[in-house]
Amino acid sequence: MSTENNVTNRTKEAQLQRMIAEVKAEILRRGFHGTATVELKVQDGTIQQIVRSVHRIER
């Protein structure tokens, strides 16, 4: 059974979309060198946490 449309996953998906937009705004500009990751922590088909990290490389 899919849990894609449960209330928690729909809420977390909206949060994920906002987070991705924020990360993109931060990294997709001249002068940024590094990595960005977004990690979904899932338990029994339900998104529990969304973790983001941005690591800059100093040149």
PDB file of N, CA, C and O in Angstrom, chain B, residues numbered from 101:
ATOM      1  N   MET B 101       0.836  -1.181   0.000  1.00  0.00           N
ATOM      2  CA  MET B 101       0.000   0.000   0.000  1.00  0.00           C
ATOM      3  C   MET B 101       0.881   1.244   0.000  1.00  0.00           C
ATOM      4  O   MET B 101       1.813   1.351   0.797  1.00  0.00           O
ATOM      5  N   SER B 102       0.591   2.164  -0.875  1.00  0.00           N
ATOM      6  CA  SER B 102       1.359   3.393  -0.985  1.00  0.00           C
ATOM      7  C   SER B 102       0.984   4.366   0.134  1.00  0.00           C
ATOM      8  O   SER B 102      -0.184   4.501   0.499  1.00  0.00           O
ATOM      9  N   THR B 103       2.004   5.039   0.665  1.00  0.00           N
ATOM     10  CA  THR B 103       1.756   6.061   1.683  1.00  0.00           C
ATOM     11  C   THR B 103       2.043   7.455   1.128  1.00  0.00           C
ATOM     12  O   THR B 103       2.137   8.428   1.876  1.00  0.00           O
ATOM     13  N   GLU B 104       2.178   7.532  -0.180  1.00  0.00           N
ATOM     14  CA  GLU B 104       2.546   8.795  -0.825  1.00  0.00           C
ATOM     15  C   GLU B 104       1.570   9.928  -0.490  1.00  0.00           C
ATOM     16  O   GLU B 104       1.983  11.079  -0.350  1.00  0.00           O
ATOM     17  N   ASN B 105       0.303   9.612  -0.365  1.00  0.00           N
ATOM     18  CA  ASN B 105      -0.707  10.661  -0.179  1.00  0.00           C
ATOM     19  C   ASN B 105      -1.180  10.822   1.260  1.00  0.00           C
ATOM     20  O   ASN B 105      -2.188  11.487   1.501  1.00  0.00           O
ATOM     21  N   ASN B 106      -0.471  10.225   2.228  1.00  0.00           N
ATOM     22  CA  ASN B 106      -0.920  10.463   3.602  1.00  0.00           C
ATOM     23  C   ASN B 106      -0.603  11.904   3.996  1.00  0.00           C
ATOM     24  O   ASN B 106       0.235  12.555   3.372  1.00  0.00           O
ATOM     25  N   VAL B 107      -1.270  12.392   5.024  1.00  0.00           N
ATOM     26  CA  VAL B 107      -1.170  13.806   5.403  1.00  0.00           C
ATOM     27  C   VAL B 107       0.266  14.196   5.728  1.00  0.00           C
ATOM     28  O   VAL B 107       0.732  15.248   5.288  1.00  0.00           O
ATOM     29  N   THR B 108       0.965  13.376   6.482  1.00  0.00           N
ATOM     30  CA  THR B 108       2.346  13.691   6.858  1.00  0.00           C
ATOM     31  C   THR B 108       3.233  13.798   5.635  1.00  0.00           C
ATOM     32  O   THR B 108       4.010  14.747   5.521  1.00  0.00           O
ATOM     33  N   ASN B 109       3.135  12.849   4.722  1.00  0.00           N
ATOM     34  CA  ASN B 109       3.979  12.898   3.523  1.00  0.00           C
ATOM     35  C   ASN B 109       3.644  14.095   2.645  1.00  0.00           C
ATOM     36  O   ASN B 109       4.547  14.691   2.058  1.00  0.00           O
ATOM     37  N   ARG B 110       2.384  14.459   2.540  1.00  0.00           N
ATOM     38  CA  ARG B 110       2.018  15.640   1.741  1.00  0.00           C
ATOM     39  C   ARG B 110       2.592  16.900   2.373  1.00  0.00           C
ATOM     40  O   ARG B 110       3.080  17.780   1.664  1.00  0.00           O
ATOM     41  N   THR B 111       2.540  16.996   3.698  1.00  0.00           N
ATOM     42  CA  THR B 111       3.103  18.150   4.400  1.00  0.00           C
ATOM     43  C   THR B 111       4.612  18.210   4.218  1.00  0.00           C
ATOM     44  O   THR B 111       5.169  19.270   3.933  1.00  0.00           O
ATOM     45  N   LYS B 112       5.272  17.065   4.385  1.00  0.00           N
ATOM     46  CA  LYS B 112       6.730  17.019   4.236  1.00  0.00           C
ATOM     47  C   LYS B 112       7.142  17.303   2.797  1.00  0.00           C
ATOM     48  O   LYS B 112       8.186  17.912   2.562  1.00  0.00           O
ATOM     49  N   GLU B 113       6.329  16.868   1.827  1.00  0.00           N
ATOM     50  CA  GLU B 113       6.655  17.136   0.427  1.00  0.00           C
ATOM     51  C   GLU B 113       6.614  18.635   0.141  1.00  0.00           C
ATOM     52  O   GLU B 113       7.464  19.148  -0.588  1.00  0.00           O
ATOM     53  N   ALA B 114       5.636  19.340   0.706  1.00  0.00           N
ATOM     54  CA  ALA B 114       5.575  20.796   0.539  1.00  0.00           C
ATOM     55  C   ALA B 114       6.793  21.451   1.195  1.00  0.00           C
ATOM     56  O   ALA B 114       7.378  22.382   0.642  1.00  0.00           O
ATOM     57  N   GLN B 115       7.166  20.961   2.372  1.00  0.00           N
ATOM     58  CA  GLN B 115       8.354  21.480   3.063  1.00  0.00           C
ATOM     59  C   GLN B 115       9.600  21.217   2.227  1.00  0.00           C
ATOM     60  O   GLN B 115      10.475  22.077   2.129  1.00  0.00           O
ATOM     61  N   LEU B 116       9.683  20.045   1.631  1.00  0.00           N
ATOM     62  CA  LEU B 116      10.826  19.681   0.789  1.00  0.00           C
ATOM     63  C   LEU B 116      10.942  20.617  -0.413  1.00  0.00           C
ATOM     64  O   LEU B 116      12.042  21.049  -0.755  1.00  0.00           O
ATOM     65  N   GLN B 117       9.828  20.929  -1.051  1.00  0.00           N
ATOM     66  CA  GLN B 117       9.855  21.828  -2.207  1.00  0.00           C
ATOM     67  C   GLN B 117      10.361  23.219  -1.814  1.00  0.00           C
ATOM     68  O   GLN B 117      11.148  23.820  -2.545  1.00  0.00           O
ATOM     69  N   ARG B 118       9.914  23.729  -0.666  1.00  0.00           N
ATOM     70  CA  ARG B 118      10.401  25.034  -0.195  1.00  0.00           C
ATOM     71  C   ARG B 118      11.891  24.980   0.108  1.00  0.00           C
ATOM     72  O   ARG B 118      12.637  25.900  -0.224  1.00  0.00           O
ATOM     73  N   MET B 119      12.315  23.894   0.740  1.00  0.00           N
ATOM     74  CA  MET B 119      13.719  23.739   1.106  1.00  0.00           C
ATOM     75  C   MET B 119      14.602  23.682  -0.136  1.00  0.00           C
ATOM     76  O   MET B 119      15.661  24.309  -0.176  1.00  0.00           O
ATOM     77  N   ILE B 120      14.177  22.945  -1.133  1.00  0.00           N
ATOM     78  CA  ILE B 120      14.959  22.840  -2.373  1.00  0.00           C
ATOM     79  C   ILE B 120      15.081  24.219  -3.026  1.00  0.00           C
ATOM     80  O   ILE B 120      16.152  24.570  -3.520  1.00  0.00           O
ATOM     81  N   ALA B 121      14.015  24.995  -3.035  1.00  0.00           N
ATOM     82  CA  ALA B 121      14.070  26.341  -3.610  1.00  0.00           C
ATOM     83  C   ALA B 121      15.073  27.214  -2.849  1.00  0.00           C
ATOM     84  O   ALA B 121      15.822  27.977  -3.459  1.00  0.00           O
ATOM     85  N   GLU B 122      15.087  27.101  -1.514  1.00  0.00           N
ATOM     86  CA  GLU B 122      16.033  27.884  -0.709  1.00  0.00           C
ATOM     87  C   GLU B 122      17.469  27.472  -0.990  1.00  0.00           C
ATOM     88  O   GLU B 122      18.346  28.323  -1.139  1.00  0.00           O
ATOM     89  N   VAL B 123      17.711  26.168  -1.062  1.00  0.00           N
ATOM     90  CA  VAL B 123      19.066  25.673  -1.321  1.00  0.00           C
ATOM     91  C   VAL B 123      19.520  26.098  -2.708  1.00  0.00           C
ATOM     92  O   VAL B 123      20.659  26.535  -2.876  1.00  0.00           O
ATOM     93  N   LYS B 124      18.654  25.977  -3.700  1.00  0.00           N
ATOM     94  CA  LYS B 124      19.009  26.391  -5.055  1.00  0.00           C
ATOM     95  C   LYS B 124      19.385  27.863  -5.099  1.00  0.00           C
ATOM     96  O   LYS B 124      20.357  28.239  -5.754  1.00  0.00           O
ATOM     97  N   ALA B 125      18.620  28.695  -4.406  1.00  0.00           N
ATOM     98  CA  ALA B 125      18.918  30.130  -4.386  1.00  0.00           C
ATOM     99  C   ALA B 125      20.286  30.393  -3.760  1.00  0.00           C
ATOM    100  O   ALA B 125      20.984  31.328  -4.152  1.00  0.00           O
ATOM    101  N   GLU B 126      20.661  29.575  -2.801  1.00  0.00           N
ATOM    102  CA  GLU B 126      21.948  29.753  -2.125  1.00  0.00           C
ATOM    103  C   GLU B 126      23.125  29.279  -2.973  1.00  0.00           C
ATOM    104  O   GLU B 126      24.181  29.913  -2.969  1.00  0.00           O
ATOM    105  N   ILE B 127      22.961  28.183  -3.695  1.00  0.00           N
ATOM    106  CA  ILE B 127      24.114  27.571  -4.363  1.00  0.00           C
ATOM    107  C   ILE B 127      24.231  27.883  -5.851  1.00  0.00           C
ATOM    108  O   ILE B 127      25.330  27.822  -6.404  1.00  0.00           O
ATOM    109  N   LEU B 128      23.141  28.211  -6.498  1.00  0.00           N
ATOM    110  CA  LEU B 128      23.198  28.424  -7.947  1.00  0.00           C
ATOM    111  C   LEU B 128      23.511  29.874  -8.274  1.00  0.00           C
ATOM    112  O   LEU B 128      22.715  30.586  -8.887  1.00  0.00           O
ATOM    113  N   ARG B 129      24.690  30.283  -7.846  1.00  0.00           N
ATOM    114  CA  ARG B 129      25.171  31.637  -8.141  1.00  0.00           C
ATOM    115  C   ARG B 129      26.682  31.608  -8.282  1.00  0.00           C
ATOM    116  O   ARG B 129      27.365  30.726  -7.762  1.00  0.00           O
ATOM    117  N   ARG B 130      27.164  32.577  -8.984  1.00  0.00           N
ATOM    118  CA  ARG B 130      28.613  32.653  -9.200  1.00  0.00           C
ATOM    119  C   ARG B 130      29.330  32.761  -7.867  1.00  0.00           C
ATOM    120  O   ARG B 130      28.873  33.446  -6.953  1.00  0.00           O
ATOM    121  N   GLY B 131      30.445  32.084  -7.773  1.00  0.00           N
ATOM    122  CA  GLY B 131      31.262  32.146  -6.576  1.00  0.00           C
ATOM    123  C   GLY B 131      31.018  31.004  -5.599  1.00  0.00           C
ATOM    124  O   GLY B 131      31.805  30.797  -4.675  1.00  0.00           O
ATOM    125  N   PHE B 132      29.927  30.257  -5.799  1.00  0.00           N
ATOM    126  CA  PHE B 132      29.705  29.124  -4.902  1.00  0.00           C
ATOM    127  C   PHE B 132      30.451  27.916  -5.445  1.00  0.00           C
ATOM    128  O   PHE B 132      30.323  27.566  -6.618  1.00  0.00           O
ATOM    129  N   HIS B 133      31.227  27.288  -4.580  1.00  0.00           N
ATOM    130  CA  HIS B 133      31.908  26.039  -4.893  1.00  0.00           C
ATOM    131  C   HIS B 133      31.639  25.114  -3.716  1.00  0.00           C
ATOM    132  O   HIS B 133      31.894  25.489  -2.572  1.00  0.00           O
ATOM    133  N   GLY B 134      31.133  23.923  -3.969  1.00  0.00           N
ATOM    134  CA  GLY B 134      30.876  23.000  -2.880  1.00  0.00           C
ATOM    135  C   GLY B 134      29.803  21.996  -3.234  1.00  0.00           C
ATOM    136  O   GLY B 134      29.576  21.689  -4.404  1.00  0.00           O
ATOM    137  N   THR B 135      29.142  21.488  -2.200  1.00  0.00           N
ATOM    138  CA  THR B 135      28.106  20.474  -2.391  1.00  0.00           C
ATOM    139  C   THR B 135      26.875  20.829  -1.563  1.00  0.00           C
ATOM    140  O   THR B 135      26.957  21.512  -0.542  1.00  0.00           O
ATOM    141  N   ALA B 136      25.749  20.346  -2.034  1.00  0.00           N
ATOM    142  CA  ALA B 136      24.497  20.470  -1.291  1.00  0.00           C
ATOM    143  C   ALA B 136      23.824  19.109  -1.314  1.00  0.00           C
ATOM    144  O   ALA B 136      23.778  18.443  -2.348  1.00  0.00           O
ATOM    145  N   THR B 137      23.304  18.705  -0.170  1.00  0.00           N
ATOM    146  CA  THR B 137      22.591  17.424  -0.099  1.00  0.00           C
ATOM    147  C   THR B 137      21.268  17.627   0.624  1.00  0.00           C
ATOM    148  O   THR B 137      21.136  18.471   1.510  1.00  0.00           O
ATOM    149  N   VAL B 138      20.303  16.832   0.217  1.00  0.00           N
ATOM    150  CA  VAL B 138      19.018  16.769   0.907  1.00  0.00           C
ATOM    151  C   VAL B 138      18.778  15.297   1.199  1.00  0.00           C
ATOM    152  O   VAL B 138      18.826  14.457   0.301  1.00  0.00           O
ATOM    153  N   GLU B 139      18.520  14.997   2.458  1.00  0.00           N
ATOM    154  CA  GLU B 139      18.343  13.613   2.901  1.00  0.00           C
ATOM    155  C   GLU B 139      16.944  13.457   3.486  1.00  0.00           C
ATOM    156  O   GLU B 139      16.513  14.264   4.310  1.00  0.00           O
ATOM    157  N   LEU B 140      16.243  12.420   3.057  1.00  0.00           N
ATOM    158  CA  LEU B 140      14.929  12.105   3.612  1.00  0.00           C
ATOM    159  C   LEU B 140      15.076  10.922   4.550  1.00  0.00           C
ATOM    160  O   LEU B 140      15.605   9.880   4.161  1.00  0.00           O
ATOM    161  N   LYS B 141      14.614  11.073   5.777  1.00  0.00           N
ATOM    162  CA  LYS B 141      14.616   9.969   6.736  1.00  0.00           C
ATOM    163  C   LYS B 141      13.185   9.441   6.799  1.00  0.00           C
ATOM    164  O   LYS B 141      12.254  10.163   7.156  1.00  0.00           O
ATOM    165  N   VAL B 142      13.032   8.174   6.447  1.00  0.00           N
ATOM    166  CA  VAL B 142      11.712   7.571   6.280  1.00  0.00           C
ATOM    167  C   VAL B 142      11.568   6.380   7.208  1.00  0.00           C
ATOM    168  O   VAL B 142      12.497   5.589   7.368  1.00  0.00           O
ATOM    169  N   GLN B 143      10.399   6.258   7.816  1.00  0.00           N
ATOM    170  CA  GLN B 143      10.102   5.098   8.659  1.00  0.00           C
ATOM    171  C   GLN B 143       8.737   4.566   8.241  1.00  0.00           C
ATOM    172  O   GLN B 143       7.742   5.291   8.270  1.00  0.00           O
ATOM    173  N   ASP B 144       8.698   3.307   7.856  1.00  0.00           N
ATOM    174  CA  ASP B 144       7.461   2.635   7.455  1.00  0.00           C
ATOM    175  C   ASP B 144       6.703   3.414   6.378  1.00  0.00           C
ATOM    176  O   ASP B 144       5.475   3.505   6.407  1.00  0.00           O
ATOM    177  N   GLY B 145       7.458   3.972   5.429  1.00  0.00           N
ATOM    178  CA  GLY B 145       6.849   4.672   4.298  1.00  0.00           C
ATOM    179  C   GLY B 145       6.432   6.100   4.568  1.00  0.00           C
ATOM    180  O   GLY B 145       5.825   6.737   3.707  1.00  0.00           O
ATOM    181  N   THR B 146       6.746   6.624   5.756  1.00  0.00           N
ATOM    182  CA  THR B 146       6.374   7.991   6.103  1.00  0.00           C
ATOM    183  C   THR B 146       7.634   8.820   6.335  1.00  0.00           C
ATOM    184  O   THR B 146       8.520   8.420   7.091  1.00  0.00           O
ATOM    185  N   ILE B 147       7.706   9.968   5.686  1.00  0.00           N
ATOM    186  CA  ILE B 147       8.855  10.850   5.848  1.00  0.00           C
ATOM    187  C   ILE B 147       8.845  11.394   7.274  1.00  0.00           C
ATOM    188  O   ILE B 147       7.882  12.032   7.698  1.00  0.00           O
ATOM    189  N   GLN B 148       9.913  11.137   7.999  1.00  0.00           N
ATOM    190  CA  GLN B 148      10.035  11.601   9.374  1.00  0.00           C
ATOM    191  C   GLN B 148      10.788  12.923   9.464  1.00  0.00           C
ATOM    192  O   GLN B 148      10.383  13.835  10.185  1.00  0.00           O
ATOM    193  N   GLN B 149      11.891  13.014   8.721  1.00  0.00           N
ATOM    194  CA  GLN B 149      12.730  14.210   8.770  1.00  0.00           C
ATOM    195  C   GLN B 149      13.291  14.496   7.391  1.00  0.00           C
ATOM    196  O   GLN B 149      13.486  13.599   6.571  1.00  0.00           O
ATOM    197  N   ILE B 150      13.546  15.779   7.165  1.00  0.00           N
ATOM    198  CA  ILE B 150      14.262  16.223   5.978  1.00  0.00           C
ATOM    199  C   ILE B 150      15.501  16.954   6.486  1.00  0.00           C
ATOM    200  O   ILE B 150      15.405  17.898   7.270  1.00  0.00           O
ATOM    201  N   VAL B 151      16.651  16.505   6.029  1.00  0.00           N
ATOM    202  CA  VAL B 151      17.919  17.086   6.482  1.00  0.00           C
ATOM    203  C   VAL B 151      18.625  17.682   5.266  1.00  0.00           C
ATOM    204  O   VAL B 151      18.780  17.020   4.240  1.00  0.00           O
ATOM    205  N   ARG B 152      19.044  18.921   5.390  1.00  0.00           N
ATOM    206  CA  ARG B 152      19.803  19.539   4.299  1.00  0.00           C
ATOM    207  C   ARG B 152      21.159  19.984   4.826  1.00  0.00           C
ATOM    208  O   ARG B 152      21.313  20.332   5.997  1.00  0.00           O
ATOM    209  N   SER B 153      22.126  19.962   3.933  1.00  0.00           N
ATOM    210  CA  SER B 153      23.436  20.486   4.294  1.00  0.00           C
ATOM    211  C   SER B 153      24.056  21.118   3.059  1.00  0.00           C
ATOM    212  O   SER B 153      23.909  20.634   1.937  1.00  0.00           O
ATOM    213  N   VAL B 154      24.750  22.212   3.307  1.00  0.00           N
ATOM    214  CA  VAL B 154      25.473  22.912   2.252  1.00  0.00           C
ATOM    215  C   VAL B 154      26.903  23.065   2.748  1.00  0.00           C
ATOM    216  O   VAL B 154      27.148  23.624   3.817  1.00  0.00           O
ATOM    217  N   HIS B 155      27.836  22.561   1.958  1.00  0.00           N
ATOM    218  CA  HIS B 155      29.246  22.636   2.309  1.00  0.00           C
ATOM    219  C   HIS B 155      29.955  23.475   1.255  1.00  0.00           C
ATOM    220  O   HIS B 155      29.937  23.153   0.067  1.00  0.00           O
ATOM    221  N   ARG B 156      30.571  24.539   1.706  1.00  0.00           N
ATOM    222  CA  ARG B 156      31.315  25.413   0.802  1.00  0.00           C
ATOM    223  C   ARG B 156      32.783  25.015   0.799  1.00  0.00           C
ATOM    224  O   ARG B 156      33.351  24.636   1.823  1.00  0.00           O
ATOM    225  N   ILE B 157      33.368  25.113  -0.364  1.00  0.00           N
ATOM    226  CA  ILE B 157      34.810  24.912  -0.501  1.00  0.00           C
ATOM    227  C   ILE B 157      35.430  26.295  -0.631  1.00  0.00           C
ATOM    228  O   ILE B 157      35.067  27.071  -1.516  1.00  0.00           O
ATOM    229  N   GLU B 158      36.356  26.591   0.248  1.00  0.00           N
ATOM    230  CA  GLU B 158      37.041  27.880   0.182  1.00  0.00           C
ATOM    231  C   GLU B 158      38.191  27.770  -0.814  1.00  0.00           C
ATOM    232  O   GLU B 158      39.024  26.869  -0.725  1.00  0.00           O
ATOM    233  N   ARG B 159      38.219  28.682  -1.744  1.00  0.00           N
ATOM    234  CA  ARG B 159      39.265  28.663  -2.764  1.00  0.00           C
ATOM    235  C   ARG B 159      40.193  29.817  -2.561  1.00  0.00           C
ATOM    236  O   ARG B 159      41.148  29.981  -3.321  1.00  0.00           O
TER     237      ARG B 159
END
